[in-house]
Amino acid sequence: SLYYQTKSVNVSVVSAVVVSSSSADVVAVMDEETILTCTASGYPMPSKIIWFVNDTMMSPIPNLVIQETKISYKERHSSLTIKRMKPELEGTYRCQSSNNVLGSLKTGKAVIALFQERVEEVGKSVSSS
């Protein structure tokens, strides 16, 4: 007679991270709110999304808020809100995430350019009749 041996194996399907950012180019208005968004998906769940500006990791400042939400077991979303846009906050913003799958470090990018309204003074001339 034949004997069969059964072995249980756990199979995990992994997928590299896909990162997408909200926009390639953002025109911000001085002293107005500017919001960038970034989504990272993959399996296993991607790590926390990290934001960079001009290739420097962003550190918290009072004018800036970073919020992150887990959308599903394989996707997370991050938003970067600049409460009041200032000239020193112009630059190239990147969001980055990974999930330890080979070659899975991915980056999304957005460039913020500041739109400054130019106010021209109009000279008034008074004519007497």
Disulfide bonds with the S-S distance in Angstrom:
Cys38-Cys95 2.07
